[in-house]
């Protein structure tokens, strides 16, 4: 047995896979069937200094040796260095950190360790893994007398004190660390004073705004640990990304050693790109990706192949699971002995754990999931993954693909294309898909807005001292002076003290604008049973009055959504449709705080006014209003629109910061004025597509952190405009940073569109219908050189 942690291979499904893939049902529409050959593992014996109790526990689970990368992490961690390990899915990363941590805790009876996971489900999974290892018997006795405790929002109050006082390994998440542990650090003196290791799993998930927040939470964590006399080492684990060491060092604020040579064996994998057949060649309409993914899943399950289907949204997940169960339904054979469940956010914790357990013990053969199962939760030996539509990044695709084949043997991953431009571009150029390298994970911990939030929290936790080295230096001093002007901190005797009555961490969310959840209550026959929960913004779009709510295959009609009291009442129903809310977005300019003039106009496009700017920028506050005003009723299976309904919910408002680019008639606007409205809209749309794709590289953020809105004739400025706004309430400084970098972004956009081999526009440049040639000319007008700025208005 190898260092995978007790994983064993199942039967080889290759025979059934060959029949399914080669069948006339699927073969004609397979664009690529690529075989990734197996790879042998590279092993080393247990380290000579490995505690015999740990070795005994490993052998009790059938593990007789380690992978080489596990040994490399062991060596670096034993030297006290920070380590980041980057290897593929199912390569035994858990043992990379468990071995040195357990060794340190057994050598020092007072030592403690903190494990941070991005989700509660991963925390529970890791506790089960550690408890199983600690409980493994060697020579008839329990080998590892170490208490492992989970400390998160689901931990009962009665267990929290015991976890703080006696837990040797605390498993938590950044959100609980931020709002529950660090502000209450006096209760954790014993733990922080003896903290030896901090483990950050799934580090690649911490990018963009979330990653920038987490980096500052870790700064606060290091500050408190130092206050109590400990300097813990970090072990980080990441999926394959382009800059793992850079991301790790940005997160922890210290140097780290990179271990990226994988020693784990790899089973044979087939990656299939499947393009659904055309149903209308003239209009280019293809069969639904959900319907085709369902056919693939049913065929695989009937062939005895355990399968996961990734559907990427809550509604699609429930619908696809319902379709699959309908296809398998047979009263006399109990659905052929096949059980399929949906897995998504909003399920109750006990429901999630029941599904995870069923996948591990084999009582559930198939699961339809959002990206909730993309991360490394142990869900047993799945042999196939079906990815319905491109998941948004190549990292996500390969993570989802890697959920199959974790136990060795032959596995298959099927990418079923949707009709979206990026999916069809991949089908037209599969070599581009396979040739793409991993994306980078980027963060900006010194973003002034995020930094200010966490300096507030840090000052609440411990006073800052003048001239003393601090994880927040050198940026903290300027922030503290600013906060002093606001009256929330005061400076006295060389220290900065928190002087406000508020609890700052309470009002700062690491992930979203609000932490409020709406509970979903089944009132059928007077039950009043909570069956799920949902964040408030999603609830407005998914569980409005008269919406169809699908929960693990059961249909409910929403009778009332009470946003102020955070509850949604539903009743069982049996209808032949599902619902989809239509969201309308509007932008209103609230302030114009700073103006910037950019390139000088040239003769191109008729912009002949001497000295006129091709475009200018305005930085200011905007109000983004979104409202779910109507909903569609879509028939099951055909997805035919069978009617509309009205939604009586107020607008959801978010005040944020934006860079508003103006294209005056004497500058770049003249180019647009020479086109008809459709052509001008196409050019602005293509420019917006490029900016949204390229700007994050310059801003160290995630593309999802930015919103784009194009206006041919903007009602505020009375001319063409492009709004680029921060999708985080209050803004995080992205608009201000982009204002300085927009000339470089436009130049990069011009290079991208000029080098793209497509003829008229594709997802890798301006998007289909983006008017590639005209967009390139427009960008050439914009690329003239930065001309400084002027304050105020």
Order of alpha helices (4+ residues) and beta strands (2+ residues): alpha-beta-beta-alpha-beta-alpha-beta-alpha-beta-alpha-beta-beta-beta-alpha-beta-alpha-beta-alpha-beta-alpha-beta-beta-beta-beta-alpha-beta-alpha-beta-alpha-beta-beta-alpha-beta-alpha-alpha-alpha-beta-alpha-beta-beta-beta-beta-alpha-beta-beta-beta-beta-beta-beta-beta-beta-alpha-alpha-beta-beta-alpha-alpha-beta
